[in-house]
């Protein structure tokens, strides 16, 4: 995942990042869908976020408090969500069939169906493509660390 969180400029507001966000494979993560506009993302998550300086595409980091590591990243291209993924391992976030962050890798493959492993620097992305969307399950040291959604066949490494 991006280490650029330290380069974030925080925008103050009330924020409404979910405490127990959900991955709906191929559809949404934390209530955010691919193709949503920036305004729709603000409506879903509020405007308490940091902007990654120097990142292409534009990347917003929604966290629970200023300078926190955990939360949700949203990438925007042409004003629309092109990718969304968890930051670090936010507590309470879950996937299909009760899959919880922190679960062993074997449980991920058992509950999420057939997945293709893609090696990323320091972690593995287990991915499935369906209906133009790639769902990613990020595994670090044999445990589920995060979730992601992006366009099918997109590089899941962040």
C-alpha positions as semicolon CSV with decimal commas, in nm:
position;residue;x (nm);y (nm);z (nm)
1;X;0,000;0,000;0,000
2;X;0,115;0,352;-0,043
3;X;0,357;0,481;0,212
4;X;0,264;0,834;0,112
5;X;0,023;0,876;0,403
6;X;0,290;1,092;0,566
7;X;0,254;1,333;0,272
8;X;-0,112;1,396;0,335
9;X;-0,268;1,739;0,376
10;X;-0,574;1,708;0,598
11;X;-0,905;1,878;0,523
12;X;-1,119;1,933;0,832
13;X;-1,485;1,836;0,852
14;X;-1,713;1,597;1,038
15;X;-1,641;1,280;0,833
16;X;-1,847;0,965;0,826
17;X;-1,609;0,680;0,749
18;X;-1,789;0,360;0,858
19;X;-1,662;0,197;1,177
20;X;-1,729;-0,149;1,035
21;X;-1,699;-0,110;0,662
22;X;-1,795;-0,390;0,428
23;X;-1,657;-0,528;0,105
24;X;-1,923;-0,635;-0,142
25;X;-1,709;-0,809;-0,405
26;X;-1,733;-0,648;-0,746
27;X;-1,967;-0,377;-0,613
28;X;-1,853;-0,158;-0,324
29;X;-1,610;-0,106;-0,038
30;X;-1,709;0,100;0,263
31;X;-2,015;0,216;0,070
32;X;-1,804;0,353;-0,219
33;X;-1,856;0,226;-0,576
34;X;-1,630;0,252;-0,877
35;X;-1,746;0,527;-1,114
36;X;-1,899;0,742;-0,839
37;X;-1,833;1,112;-0,863
38;X;-1,629;1,306;-0,610
39;X;-1,956;1,458;-0,481
40;X;-2,108;1,112;-0,428
41;X;-1,795;1,003;-0,240
42;X;-1,820;1,309;-0,015
43;X;-2,186;1,229;0,048
44;X;-2,094;0,874;0,150
45;X;-1,777;0,944;0,352
46;X;-1,784;1,311;0,443
47;X;-1,505;1,555;0,373
48;X;-1,256;1,463;0,646
49;X;-0,975;1,330;0,431
50;X;-0,616;1,387;0,331
51;X;-0,491;1,436;-0,021
52;X;-0,181;1,248;-0,128
53;X;0,063;1,508;-0,257
54;X;0,226;1,405;-0,582
55;X;0,010;1,094;-0,633
56;X;-0,127;1,011;-0,974
57;X;-0,414;0,954;-0,988
58;X;-0,554;1,192;-0,727
59;X;-0,585;0,993;-0,404
60;X;-0,789;1,080;-0,098
61;X;-0,723;0,916;0,239
62;X;-1,027;0,896;0,467
63;X;-0,920;0,816;0,824
64;X;-1,084;0,811;1,165
65;X;-0,875;1,096;1,301
66;X;-0,600;1,328;1,182
67;X;-0,278;1,144;1,088
68;X;-0,425;0,800;1,164
69;X;-0,299;0,516;0,943
70;X;-0,621;0,316;0,917
71;X;-0,912;0,399;0,693
72;X;-1,000;0,402;0,326
73;X;-0,821;0,534;0,016
74;X;-1,013;0,655;-0,286
75;X;-0,844;0,713;-0,622
76;X;-1,006;0,951;-0,871
77;X;-0,960;0,981;-1,247
78;X;-1,152;1,251;-1,432
79;X;-1,355;1,320;-1,116
80;X;-1,474;0,960;-1,074
81;X;-1,368;0,681;-0,839
82;X;-1,128;0,450;-1,023
83;X;-1,011;0,249;-0,720
84;X;-1,089;0,217;-0,352
85;X;-0,895;0,020;-0,088
86;X;-0,847;-0,004;0,285
87;X;-0,551;0,159;0,453
88;X;-0,364;-0,066;0,690
89;X;-0,609;-0,296;0,868
90;X;-0,910;-0,101;1,000
91;X;-1,085;-0,281;1,286
92;X;-1,430;-0,422;1,225
93;X;-1,411;-0,422;0,845
94;X;-1,537;-0,739;0,683
95;X;-1,599;-0,913;0,353
96;X;-1,834;-1,179;0,223
97;X;-1,947;-1,473;0,438
98;X;-1,822;-1,306;0,757
99;X;-1,462;-1,278;0,636
100;X;-1,281;-1,049;0,882
101;X;-0,958;-0,857;0,839
102;X;-0,690;-1,054;1,021
103;X;-0,826;-1,390;0,898
104;X;-0,570;-1,651;0,788
105;X;-0,505;-1,669;0,413
106;X;-0,667;-2,014;0,388
107;X;-0,993;-1,874;0,516
108;X;-0,980;-1,600;0,252
109;X;-0,951;-1,852;-0,030
110;X;-1,221;-2,075;0,122
111;X;-1,476;-1,793;0,169
112;X;-1,401;-1,568;-0,128
113;X;-1,391;-1,832;-0,398
114;X;-1,124;-1,884;-0,663
115;X;-0,861;-1,612;-0,644
116;X;-0,545;-1,542;-0,845
117;X;-0,236;-1,440;-0,644
118;X;-0,040;-1,136;-0,760
119;X;0,290;-1,058;-0,587
120;X;0,326;-0,698;-0,472
121;X;0,624;-0,551;-0,283
122;X;0,583;-0,683;0,075
123;X;0,241;-0,843;0,032
124;X;0,022;-1,053;-0,196
125;X;-0,300;-0,946;-0,364
126;X;-0,548;-1,231;-0,414
127;X;-0,777;-1,113;-0,693
128;X;-1,095;-1,202;-0,878
129;X;-1,224;-1,021;-1,187
130;X;-1,595;-1,010;-1,265
131;X;-1,823;-0,768;-1,450
132;X;-1,545;-0,517;-1,523
133;X;-1,429;-0,498;-1,162
134;X;-1,130;-0,647;-0,982
135;X;-1,179;-0,738;-0,616
136;X;-0,855;-0,764;-0,420
137;X;-0,784;-0,929;-0,087
138;X;-0,450;-0,807;0,048
139;X;-0,249;-1,061;0,246
140;X;0,054;-0,980;0,463
141;X;0,244;-1,254;0,648
142;X;-0,034;-1,506;0,581
143;X;-0,316;-1,286;0,718
144;X;-0,584;-1,077;0,548
145;X;-0,469;-0,717;0,578
146;X;-0,708;-0,527;0,353
147;X;-0,956;-0,510;0,066
148;X;-0,962;-0,328;-0,265
149;X;-1,176;-0,263;-0,573
150;X;-1,054;-0,137;-0,909
151;X;-1,113;-0,190;-1,278
152;X;-1,074;-0,549;-1,402
153;X;-0,717;-0,637;-1,498
154;X;-0,585;-0,328;-1,314
155;X;-0,267;-0,366;-1,113
156;X;-0,383;-0,425;-0,754
157;X;-0,049;-0,325;-0,601
158;X;-0,080;0,011;-0,429
